[in-house]
Amino acid sequence: MLTLVMDLTPEQYNICFLKGTEPPGSGKYYKNFSPGSYHCAVCGQKLFDSNTKYDSGTGWPAFWDTMSDAVKTEVDNSHGMIRTEATCSKCGSHLGHVFEDGPQDKSGKRYCINSLALNFKPA
């Protein structure tokens, strides 16, 4: 049985269930580089560790890797584009998208994630 960890704001609902996107540079975790972990705002599953976060310069939190099996990906054909959507593997909430322009010395991936889809837990 899936348990929600908090009541979502209308903005979070728009991101997580209607697949919206927060404006670039507006997210509270965009410039957060404190040690800790990032969890799904809907179900609380641990998604990313802070040691995989980097500044991509795009305006959204970016990670080069996920926690094992925590993020599911699928093709997203919306808005006339072909992208890879990132969702929580536990509850299916929309997190953002994955691109192949991440750090080449790491995974080469950029998990471009909405701050509103996350909760940060300090180390």
mmCIF file of the C-alpha atoms, coordinates in Angstrom:
data_MODEL
# 
_entry.id   MODEL 
# 
loop_
_atom_site.group_PDB 
_atom_site.id 
_atom_site.type_symbol 
_atom_site.label_atom_id 
_atom_site.label_alt_id 
_atom_site.label_comp_id 
_atom_site.label_asym_id 
_atom_site.label_entity_id 
_atom_site.label_seq_id 
_atom_site.pdbx_PDB_ins_code 
_atom_site.Cartn_x 
_atom_site.Cartn_y 
_atom_site.Cartn_z 
_atom_site.occupancy 
_atom_site.B_iso_or_equiv 
_atom_site.pdbx_formal_charge 
_atom_site.auth_seq_id 
_atom_site.auth_comp_id 
_atom_site.auth_asym_id 
_atom_site.auth_atom_id 
_atom_site.pdbx_PDB_model_num 
ATOM 1   C CA . MET A 1 1   ? 0.000  0.000  0.000   1.00 0.00 ? 1   MET A CA 1 
ATOM 2   C CA . LEU A 1 2   ? 1.361  3.416  -1.015  1.00 0.00 ? 2   LEU A CA 1 
ATOM 3   C CA . THR A 1 3   ? 1.483  6.085  1.664   1.00 0.00 ? 3   THR A CA 1 
ATOM 4   C CA . LEU A 1 4   ? 1.797  9.783  0.851   1.00 0.00 ? 4   LEU A CA 1 
ATOM 5   C CA . VAL A 1 5   ? 4.340  11.617 2.996   1.00 0.00 ? 5   VAL A CA 1 
ATOM 6   C CA . MET A 1 6   ? 2.716  15.036 2.863   1.00 0.00 ? 6   MET A CA 1 
ATOM 7   C CA . ASP A 1 7   ? -0.081 17.090 1.443   1.00 0.00 ? 7   ASP A CA 1 
ATOM 8   C CA . LEU A 1 8   ? 1.054  18.540 -1.859  1.00 0.00 ? 8   LEU A CA 1 
ATOM 9   C CA . THR A 1 9   ? 0.741  22.199 -2.754  1.00 0.00 ? 9   THR A CA 1 
ATOM 10  C CA . PRO A 1 10  ? -1.130 22.971 -5.986  1.00 0.00 ? 10  PRO A CA 1 
ATOM 11  C CA . GLU A 1 11  ? 2.264  23.635 -7.611  1.00 0.00 ? 11  GLU A CA 1 
ATOM 12  C CA . GLN A 1 12  ? 3.610  20.260 -6.500  1.00 0.00 ? 12  GLN A CA 1 
ATOM 13  C CA . TYR A 1 13  ? 0.458  18.505 -7.708  1.00 0.00 ? 13  TYR A CA 1 
ATOM 14  C CA . ASN A 1 14  ? 0.901  20.178 -11.112 1.00 0.00 ? 14  ASN A CA 1 
ATOM 15  C CA . ILE A 1 15  ? 4.488  18.879 -11.364 1.00 0.00 ? 15  ILE A CA 1 
ATOM 16  C CA . CYS A 1 16  ? 4.030  15.399 -9.901  1.00 0.00 ? 16  CYS A CA 1 
ATOM 17  C CA . PHE A 1 17  ? 0.681  14.391 -11.381 1.00 0.00 ? 17  PHE A CA 1 
ATOM 18  C CA . LEU A 1 18  ? 0.045  16.722 -14.332 1.00 0.00 ? 18  LEU A CA 1 
ATOM 19  C CA . LYS A 1 19  ? 3.690  16.570 -15.529 1.00 0.00 ? 19  LYS A CA 1 
ATOM 20  C CA . GLY A 1 20  ? 4.278  20.295 -15.254 1.00 0.00 ? 20  GLY A CA 1 
ATOM 21  C CA . THR A 1 21  ? 7.632  22.073 -15.039 1.00 0.00 ? 21  THR A CA 1 
ATOM 22  C CA . GLU A 1 22  ? 8.697  24.758 -12.603 1.00 0.00 ? 22  GLU A CA 1 
ATOM 23  C CA . PRO A 1 23  ? 10.251 27.906 -14.085 1.00 0.00 ? 23  PRO A CA 1 
ATOM 24  C CA . PRO A 1 24  ? 14.047 27.679 -14.449 1.00 0.00 ? 24  PRO A CA 1 
ATOM 25  C CA . GLY A 1 25  ? 15.986 29.088 -11.515 1.00 0.00 ? 25  GLY A CA 1 
ATOM 26  C CA . SER A 1 26  ? 12.928 29.108 -9.247  1.00 0.00 ? 26  SER A CA 1 
ATOM 27  C CA . GLY A 1 27  ? 13.401 25.815 -7.406  1.00 0.00 ? 27  GLY A CA 1 
ATOM 28  C CA . LYS A 1 28  ? 14.590 25.796 -3.815  1.00 0.00 ? 28  LYS A CA 1 
ATOM 29  C CA . TYR A 1 29  ? 17.066 22.974 -4.484  1.00 0.00 ? 29  TYR A CA 1 
ATOM 30  C CA . TYR A 1 30  ? 18.620 24.374 -7.665  1.00 0.00 ? 30  TYR A CA 1 
ATOM 31  C CA . LYS A 1 31  ? 21.607 25.867 -5.820  1.00 0.00 ? 31  LYS A CA 1 
ATOM 32  C CA . ASN A 1 32  ? 21.571 23.508 -2.816  1.00 0.00 ? 32  ASN A CA 1 
ATOM 33  C CA . PHE A 1 33  ? 24.841 21.592 -2.542  1.00 0.00 ? 33  PHE A CA 1 
ATOM 34  C CA . SER A 1 34  ? 24.611 20.565 1.111   1.00 0.00 ? 34  SER A CA 1 
ATOM 35  C CA . PRO A 1 35  ? 25.367 16.916 1.959   1.00 0.00 ? 35  PRO A CA 1 
ATOM 36  C CA . GLY A 1 36  ? 22.261 14.772 2.180   1.00 0.00 ? 36  GLY A CA 1 
ATOM 37  C CA . SER A 1 37  ? 19.711 12.999 0.035   1.00 0.00 ? 37  SER A CA 1 
ATOM 38  C CA . TYR A 1 38  ? 16.757 13.905 -2.145  1.00 0.00 ? 38  TYR A CA 1 
ATOM 39  C CA . HIS A 1 39  ? 13.458 12.057 -1.726  1.00 0.00 ? 39  HIS A CA 1 
ATOM 40  C CA . CYS A 1 40  ? 10.196 11.887 -3.677  1.00 0.00 ? 40  CYS A CA 1 
ATOM 41  C CA . ALA A 1 41  ? 7.816  14.602 -2.432  1.00 0.00 ? 41  ALA A CA 1 
ATOM 42  C CA . VAL A 1 42  ? 4.872  12.241 -2.903  1.00 0.00 ? 42  VAL A CA 1 
ATOM 43  C CA . CYS A 1 43  ? 5.948  8.923  -1.343  1.00 0.00 ? 43  CYS A CA 1 
ATOM 44  C CA . GLY A 1 44  ? 9.277  9.657  0.367   1.00 0.00 ? 44  GLY A CA 1 
ATOM 45  C CA . GLN A 1 45  ? 11.419 7.185  -1.594  1.00 0.00 ? 45  GLN A CA 1 
ATOM 46  C CA . LYS A 1 46  ? 15.115 8.137  -1.674  1.00 0.00 ? 46  LYS A CA 1 
ATOM 47  C CA . LEU A 1 47  ? 15.898 9.113  -5.270  1.00 0.00 ? 47  LEU A CA 1 
ATOM 48  C CA . PHE A 1 48  ? 19.272 10.889 -5.375  1.00 0.00 ? 48  PHE A CA 1 
ATOM 49  C CA . ASP A 1 49  ? 22.312 11.332 -3.166  1.00 0.00 ? 49  ASP A CA 1 
ATOM 50  C CA . SER A 1 50  ? 23.859 14.797 -2.958  1.00 0.00 ? 50  SER A CA 1 
ATOM 51  C CA . ASN A 1 51  ? 27.238 13.484 -4.143  1.00 0.00 ? 51  ASN A CA 1 
ATOM 52  C CA . THR A 1 52  ? 25.699 12.961 -7.621  1.00 0.00 ? 52  THR A CA 1 
ATOM 53  C CA . LYS A 1 53  ? 24.323 16.528 -7.845  1.00 0.00 ? 53  LYS A CA 1 
ATOM 54  C CA . TYR A 1 54  ? 26.066 19.114 -10.011 1.00 0.00 ? 54  TYR A CA 1 
ATOM 55  C CA . ASP A 1 55  ? 25.428 22.561 -11.460 1.00 0.00 ? 55  ASP A CA 1 
ATOM 56  C CA . SER A 1 56  ? 24.318 22.023 -15.050 1.00 0.00 ? 56  SER A CA 1 
ATOM 57  C CA . GLY A 1 57  ? 23.623 25.733 -15.584 1.00 0.00 ? 57  GLY A CA 1 
ATOM 58  C CA . THR A 1 58  ? 20.099 24.928 -16.799 1.00 0.00 ? 58  THR A CA 1 
ATOM 59  C CA . GLY A 1 59  ? 18.062 26.338 -13.904 1.00 0.00 ? 59  GLY A CA 1 
ATOM 60  C CA . TRP A 1 60  ? 16.968 22.991 -12.434 1.00 0.00 ? 60  TRP A CA 1 
ATOM 61  C CA . PRO A 1 61  ? 18.619 20.590 -9.995  1.00 0.00 ? 61  PRO A CA 1 
ATOM 62  C CA . ALA A 1 62  ? 20.773 18.138 -11.955 1.00 0.00 ? 62  ALA A CA 1 
ATOM 63  C CA . PHE A 1 63  ? 22.108 14.732 -10.967 1.00 0.00 ? 63  PHE A CA 1 
ATOM 64  C CA . TRP A 1 64  ? 24.360 12.348 -12.900 1.00 0.00 ? 64  TRP A CA 1 
ATOM 65  C CA . ASP A 1 65  ? 23.020 9.211  -11.194 1.00 0.00 ? 65  ASP A CA 1 
ATOM 66  C CA . THR A 1 66  ? 20.096 7.898  -9.136  1.00 0.00 ? 66  THR A CA 1 
ATOM 67  C CA . MET A 1 67  ? 19.726 5.547  -6.219  1.00 0.00 ? 67  MET A CA 1 
ATOM 68  C CA . SER A 1 68  ? 19.511 1.969  -7.498  1.00 0.00 ? 68  SER A CA 1 
ATOM 69  C CA . ASP A 1 69  ? 16.128 1.330  -9.175  1.00 0.00 ? 69  ASP A CA 1 
ATOM 70  C CA . ALA A 1 70  ? 14.595 4.487  -7.638  1.00 0.00 ? 70  ALA A CA 1 
ATOM 71  C CA . VAL A 1 71  ? 13.907 6.327  -10.887 1.00 0.00 ? 71  VAL A CA 1 
ATOM 72  C CA . LYS A 1 72  ? 12.027 4.863  -13.824 1.00 0.00 ? 72  LYS A CA 1 
ATOM 73  C CA . THR A 1 73  ? 12.362 6.287  -17.328 1.00 0.00 ? 73  THR A CA 1 
ATOM 74  C CA . GLU A 1 74  ? 10.076 6.208  -20.340 1.00 0.00 ? 74  GLU A CA 1 
ATOM 75  C CA . VAL A 1 75  ? 9.691  7.989  -23.656 1.00 0.00 ? 75  VAL A CA 1 
ATOM 76  C CA . ASP A 1 76  ? 7.824  11.310 -23.492 1.00 0.00 ? 76  ASP A CA 1 
ATOM 77  C CA . ASN A 1 77  ? 6.414  12.538 -26.822 1.00 0.00 ? 77  ASN A CA 1 
ATOM 78  C CA . SER A 1 78  ? 4.647  15.617 -25.401 1.00 0.00 ? 78  SER A CA 1 
ATOM 79  C CA . HIS A 1 79  ? 5.030  19.194 -26.651 1.00 0.00 ? 79  HIS A CA 1 
ATOM 80  C CA . GLY A 1 80  ? 6.255  18.086 -30.081 1.00 0.00 ? 80  GLY A CA 1 
ATOM 81  C CA . MET A 1 81  ? 9.504  16.697 -28.643 1.00 0.00 ? 81  MET A CA 1 
ATOM 82  C CA . ILE A 1 82  ? 10.930 13.273 -27.968 1.00 0.00 ? 82  ILE A CA 1 
ATOM 83  C CA . ARG A 1 83  ? 12.419 13.198 -24.468 1.00 0.00 ? 83  ARG A CA 1 
ATOM 84  C CA . THR A 1 84  ? 12.997 10.732 -21.665 1.00 0.00 ? 84  THR A CA 1 
ATOM 85  C CA . GLU A 1 85  ? 10.720 11.289 -18.675 1.00 0.00 ? 85  GLU A CA 1 
ATOM 86  C CA . ALA A 1 86  ? 11.960 10.478 -15.158 1.00 0.00 ? 86  ALA A CA 1 
ATOM 87  C CA . THR A 1 87  ? 9.402  9.186  -12.647 1.00 0.00 ? 87  THR A CA 1 
ATOM 88  C CA . CYS A 1 88  ? 9.557  7.790  -9.127  1.00 0.00 ? 88  CYS A CA 1 
ATOM 89  C CA . SER A 1 89  ? 9.687  3.994  -9.428  1.00 0.00 ? 89  SER A CA 1 
ATOM 90  C CA . LYS A 1 90  ? 7.589  3.591  -6.280  1.00 0.00 ? 90  LYS A CA 1 
ATOM 91  C CA . CYS A 1 91  ? 4.637  5.944  -6.850  1.00 0.00 ? 91  CYS A CA 1 
ATOM 92  C CA . GLY A 1 92  ? 5.013  6.997  -10.497 1.00 0.00 ? 92  GLY A CA 1 
ATOM 93  C CA . SER A 1 93  ? 5.110  10.727 -9.836  1.00 0.00 ? 93  SER A CA 1 
ATOM 94  C CA . HIS A 1 94  ? 6.709  12.900 -12.517 1.00 0.00 ? 94  HIS A CA 1 
ATOM 95  C CA . LEU A 1 95  ? 10.155 14.179 -11.515 1.00 0.00 ? 95  LEU A CA 1 
ATOM 96  C CA . GLY A 1 96  ? 11.546 15.723 -14.690 1.00 0.00 ? 96  GLY A CA 1 
ATOM 97  C CA . HIS A 1 97  ? 13.538 14.475 -17.678 1.00 0.00 ? 97  HIS A CA 1 
ATOM 98  C CA . VAL A 1 98  ? 16.827 12.743 -18.459 1.00 0.00 ? 98  VAL A CA 1 
ATOM 99  C CA . PHE A 1 99  ? 19.247 14.039 -21.081 1.00 0.00 ? 99  PHE A CA 1 
ATOM 100 C CA . GLU A 1 100 ? 22.480 12.632 -22.509 1.00 0.00 ? 100 GLU A CA 1 
ATOM 101 C CA . ASP A 1 101 ? 24.512 15.826 -21.933 1.00 0.00 ? 101 ASP A CA 1 
ATOM 102 C CA . GLY A 1 102 ? 25.657 15.164 -18.359 1.00 0.00 ? 102 GLY A CA 1 
ATOM 103 C CA . PRO A 1 103 ? 29.229 14.915 -17.077 1.00 0.00 ? 103 PRO A CA 1 
ATOM 104 C CA . GLN A 1 104 ? 31.128 12.674 -19.480 1.00 0.00 ? 104 GLN A CA 1 
ATOM 105 C CA . ASP A 1 105 ? 33.548 11.564 -16.752 1.00 0.00 ? 105 ASP A CA 1 
ATOM 106 C CA . LYS A 1 106 ? 30.550 10.205 -14.794 1.00 0.00 ? 106 LYS A CA 1 
ATOM 107 C CA . SER A 1 107 ? 27.451 8.638  -16.391 1.00 0.00 ? 107 SER A CA 1 
ATOM 108 C CA . GLY A 1 108 ? 27.009 11.142 -19.231 1.00 0.00 ? 108 GLY A CA 1 
ATOM 109 C CA . LYS A 1 109 ? 23.426 11.601 -18.030 1.00 0.00 ? 109 LYS A CA 1 
ATOM 110 C CA . ARG A 1 110 ? 21.693 14.721 -16.713 1.00 0.00 ? 110 ARG A CA 1 
ATOM 111 C CA . TYR A 1 111 ? 18.670 13.990 -14.571 1.00 0.00 ? 111 TYR A CA 1 
ATOM 112 C CA . CYS A 1 112 ? 16.966 17.389 -14.813 1.00 0.00 ? 112 CYS A CA 1 
ATOM 113 C CA . ILE A 1 113 ? 14.588 17.360 -11.851 1.00 0.00 ? 113 ILE A CA 1 
ATOM 114 C CA . ASN A 1 114 ? 11.963 19.784 -10.535 1.00 0.00 ? 114 ASN A CA 1 
ATOM 115 C CA . SER A 1 115 ? 12.648 20.955 -6.966  1.00 0.00 ? 115 SER A CA 1 
ATOM 116 C CA . LEU A 1 116 ? 8.917  20.755 -6.255  1.00 0.00 ? 116 LEU A CA 1 
ATOM 117 C CA . ALA A 1 117 ? 9.034  16.982 -6.846  1.00 0.00 ? 117 ALA A CA 1 
ATOM 118 C CA . LEU A 1 118 ? 11.696 16.577 -4.136  1.00 0.00 ? 118 LEU A CA 1 
ATOM 119 C CA . ASN A 1 119 ? 12.259 16.810 -0.406  1.00 0.00 ? 119 ASN A CA 1 
ATOM 120 C CA . PHE A 1 120 ? 15.825 17.222 0.851   1.00 0.00 ? 120 PHE A CA 1 
ATOM 121 C CA . LYS A 1 121 ? 17.081 15.460 3.976   1.00 0.00 ? 121 LYS A CA 1 
ATOM 122 C CA . PRO A 1 122 ? 20.398 16.805 5.306   1.00 0.00 ? 122 PRO A CA 1 
ATOM 123 C CA . ALA A 1 123 ? 23.132 14.277 6.137   1.00 0.00 ? 123 ALA A CA 1 
# 
